[in-house]
Amino acid sequence: MKLEGLKVVDLSWFLPGPYLTTALADHGAEVIKVEPADGDPGRHIRPPDARTSVFFRNMGRGKKSVVLDLKSEQGRADLFRLACAADVLVESFRPGVAARFGIGYEAVKQNNPGIVYCSISAFGQDGAYPGRAAHDLALEAMTGVLSLTLGDDGRPAIPGIPIADLMSGMHGLSGVLMALLRRHTTGRGDFIDISMHEALMASCANVVGSAFTDGTQPDVKNQRSTGGSAFYRVYDTSDGRQLVLAGQEMKFVGNLLNALGKPEFIPLCEWPGAHQRPVMAFLEATFRQKPLRHWLDWLPTLDICWGPVNTLPEAIDDANLAKRGAVVVTEDGRKHFAPVVRFKDEPSQPLYREPLLGEHSEEILGPQQPARVTQ
């Protein structure tokens, strides 16, 4: 595997950091997850699932668990020893906390100049909000993402997945891999400062047009990807289900409207805006005439971009995911997502098993630190 021989110390909780380190573990890195005596909070997020929880096994698989008390002198010494022997360290403390524990970047760098040290925090290591806590939803609000995600009542709607968490984890992963690549030529590691706030703000690049040009809020209901296009929209079917159209290229527009006998509507779809309301009304009325199953059979006969609004169980059972082996069922009957990055020559070999709390303490720290294994 691509990352065999890479040693990673993981001091992160919840999603951004663990998302990053899970990707490293899936491709062969040895990831040592450092936990307090009561474990990563993700172990206790419902629903429970055999050994731990679905959340934790998704974010903890293939890692080794070590229990350390970072408030004790021995715990901090053990952690410093781990950091000085590692290639990568990932932490998600508030700014300044790692340094207070004695394992800040400068301290580790003195003993391990090749360390690639990634800090993920809500607002970065410096700036206007030092030490301020925030989770995904607050950042979606502050970056304006929620102002673009409106329900039919015009109020912001809570997104279904935590984009700030995921984007900061992905940017962190990119930074770690870039730093490791550079280390091959310089021998030096680096410090990576990932701000969740900035990661999500930068993800708005395709929707900030008027905000960048004249400082005004986009008219959400008339923008091409937030409500102003008949071909980027959710439609009801007769059985209370929904489908979406999601391709605004004129070839897709023509293919559907010609098939439905409405070629005169095609010119209206060349740009988004209120002038597309007649097209939307026509498509709304059309899709409401038949159940979703009818459209699932008919729409594939056309070359257009569309999809049913699946439930999560339906999505997991999708035929394409099944054919590509994207959902793995292990011998114990548990389902897992396979790694998304697929290499031809050195494919990942993920260990679809999360560690018990403290399972590897003795293996990694030695017999003076007995393993604390809990169910």
N, C-alpha and C positions, 0 to 999 in steps of 0.2 A: 504494500500500500504506500501511497505517496508520502505519508508523514510518519512512517515507522522510525523509531529512534528519537522522536521529538518528545520532550518531557514538558508538561504543562501543569502549572499550579493554578487551580480555579478557586478564587475567593468571591465568587459572584452568586447571587440568589435570584429567584424568580425567573425572568425570561431573557433580558438582553444578553448578559454574559453567558448563562448556560446555553443559550441558542448558539452562540459563537463556539463554545468549547465542545458542544456535542458534535458539531461539524468536524472539529479537529479529531475527536475520538473516533468518529465513523471512518476516518481515513488513516487510522493507525497510530495516532499520537497516544502516549500514555498521559491521561488526564487525572490528576490527583485532586479530588474535591475536598476542600477543607471545610468542616462543619462544626458548629458548636454542639454541646452535649444533647440538646433537644433537636438537632438536625435542621437542615434547610427547610424553611416554611413550606416549600413546594411539596414536601413529603406529606403534608397534612391537608392539601387542597382537595376538596371532594370533586369527583367520586373516588373512594378508595378502590384499589385494584390489586388484590392478592398481596404482594410484598409491600407495596407502598401506595401510590396513587397514579392515576393515568397521567396527570400533569408531570409528576416527578420522573416516571419512567421515560416519558418523552424527552425530558431535559437532562436526565441523569444516566442514560444508558451508556454502557461501555466505559464508565469512569470508575475510579477507585476512591473509596471514602476513608478519610482520616478525621478523627475527632480531636480538636485542639481547643483549649481554653485560652483565648487570646488576651484575657485579662490577667493571666498568670505569667510570671517570668519564664517558666519552662515552656509554656505554650508558644510564647513569642519567639523564644530561642529555637524551638523546633521548626516554626514556620520560616524563620530567617534561614535556617539551614536548608530547608526545601527550596526556598526561592533562589538561593545561591547556587543550587545544583540544577536549576531549571533552564529551559530555553525560552519559555513564555510564562508570564504571570498575567492573569486577568482578574481584576477586582472591580467591585461596584459599590464601594463605600462612598459616603459623602466626602467631598474634598477635605483633605487633611487627616482623615481617620487612619489611613494606612501608615502615614508618617508617625502618628502617635503610637501605633502598634510596633514601630521600629522596622517596618518593612516597606517604607516609601521607596520610590524609584532611586533617589540619590543614594540611600543607604545600601540598597541591593546592588546598584551599579558599581559601587566601590569594590565589591567582592566578586561581581559577576558582570563585567563590562559587555558581555554578549547578550544580556537579558533583553527580551522584547516584552515591554511592560505596558499593558493596555488597561487604562482606567475608563470605565463607563459611568457617567453620572448624568443627572437630569439636565444640568445647565453648564457643564464643563468645569474645569479646575480653577478658573478665575472668571471674572465678569461681574454682572450687576446683582446676582442672587447667590452669594457665597453660602453654602451650607443648606440652601433651601431644598426641601424634599418635594418630589413630584413623581407621580406615576403617569401611565400612558394617557389617560383621559384628560388630565390637566394640560398636558403638552399638546394634545389634539385641539384643545380649546385655545391655548395661547398662540399656536401657529396659524390659526384661522381655518384649520382643516374642518372643524365642526361647523364653521360658518358657511362652508360649501356643501355640507352633508345635511340636507334639510328633508324632513318628512313632508307629507301632503299638507300638514297644518302650518308649514313654513318655519317650524321650530327645529333647532339642531337635533339630530338623531345620533344616539350612541353607536359608533361603528361596531361591527361584529368581531373584528380582530384588532389586537393592539399594535397598530402600525409603527408607532414611535419605538416600542420595544424591539420589534423585528428589524426595522431599518437600522437602529443603532447597533444591534448585534451583527448585522450584515456588514455595516461599515467597519465595525471593529475587526471582523474576520478579514476583510480586505486589507486593513492596516497591518494586522499581524503578519499576513502572508507577504505583503510588500516589504516589511521590515526584515523578515527572515531572508527574503531574496537578496536584499541589499547587504545583509550580514555576511553573505558568501564572499563579497569583494572587500569589505572593510573590516570584518571581524567584530564590528560593534553592533550592539542592539540599538534600541531607541525607546522613547516614551511616547505613547499614543494616547491622546486626550480626546475621547469621544463624548460629545454632548448629544443627548437624546433630543433636546430642543432643536439643535442645528440639523441633526440627521433628518428630522421630520420636516423642518422648514425647507431644506434643500430638495425634499421630495415633491414640493409644490411647483417645481420648475415649469410644468406644462399648464398651470392654471393662474399664473400671476400676471398675465398680460397687462390688464388695465392698472393693476396695483403698482407695477413697475413703471408704466409709461406716464400715468397722470395721477397716481395715488388714490384711485377710486376702487371701491369694492366691485368685483364682477357681478353682473346681474345673473345670479345663479340659474334661474329658471330659463334663461335664454342663451346659456353657454353650451358649447358643443358636447361636453361630457358631463354636464350636471343638470340637464333638463330641457335644453333648447333644441334638441334634435329628435325627430321621430324615429330615427334609426339608432338611437342610443338611449333606450327607454325600456321600462318594465310594463308589460301588458298582462291583464287578467284574461283567463280562459273561462269557459262556461261552468267548469266544475270547481271554481274557487282557487285554482292553481294559477301560477304565473310563468311567463317566459320573458326573455329579453331579446331585443335586437341590439347588436353591438358592433355594427360595421357601417360607417358612414360614406365609404367610397362609392362613387356614383355607379360603378358597375353592380354593386350589391343592391343599391337603391333601385336601379332599373330592373334587375332580375326579379325582385319581389313585386314591385308595383306593376310590372308588365304581366306577371303571372296572375295578379289579382284584378287585372283589367282596368288599372288606373294609371296609364302612362302620363296623363296630363299633370299628375302630381310630381313627376320626376324633377322638373326645374325648380320647384319650391325647396328641394332638399340640397341645393348646392351650397348653402351656408345656413348656420343655425339661427334661430330667432322666432319671434312670435308668429311670423308669416307661415310657419310650419304647423300651426294649430289644426288646420283642416286635414292635413296628412295624419297627424296624431289621432284626431277624432275618428277618421276612417279606419285606421289600424286598430284602435280600441274596440270599435264596433265589430270589426271583422274577427278579431281573436276571441271575443266574447261569445261568438256563435257556436264554437266547438270546444270540446274538452281538450285538455293538454295532450292526451294520448293521440288524438287526431293530428295535432300539429307536430308531435314527435315523429309521426310517420310521413307527413307531407313535406315539412321544411327541409329535410335532408335531400330532397329531389332538386332543390335549388342551390345555387352557389351564393350563399349569403352567410353572414356572421350572426349566430343566434345561440341561445342555450336555454334549457329549462331552469327554473329556480328550484334547485334540489334541496331537500332536507339534508342534514349531515349524513344520516345513514344511507340515503340514496347516493350522495356524492362519493362516499367511501366505496360503494359497490359499483361504481362506474366501470363500464366495460374497458375503457382505455387504460385506466389505472390497473385493472386486473391483468390485461394483456402485457403491460410493461412491468408487472411485478412491483408496482409502486406502493402497494399495501401488503405487508408481510404478516402472515399468521404463523406464530411459532408453535412448537410442540405443546406448550401449555395452553394453547388456544387464544393467546393474547394477540391483538392486532398492533402493528407498528407501521409508521411511515418509513419507507426506504429512503436512503440519502438521495437528494435531488441531483447532485453532481455525479455524473457517471463517466468514469474513465474506461477506455477500451483496454489499455494494457495493464493497468493496475487498479482494478475495481475495488471499491470499498468492501470491507468485510465487517460490518458493524456487529457488535455484541449486543443483542437485544435483551439486555438484562441490566437493571439498575442495581447499584450496590446497596447492601444493608448499611445502616448507620455505623460508621467506625469499622467496617468489615476489614479494611486493609491497614489499620493503624499499626499493628505489630509488624506486618510485612514491610512497611515503608519506614517507620520510625524506630524499629527495633524492639526487643523484649521489655525495655524499661517503660514502654508505653503500651500497656495491654490493650488488646482490641476490645472495643465496646460495640458488640453486635446486638442489635435489637430488632425485633419483628415489628 
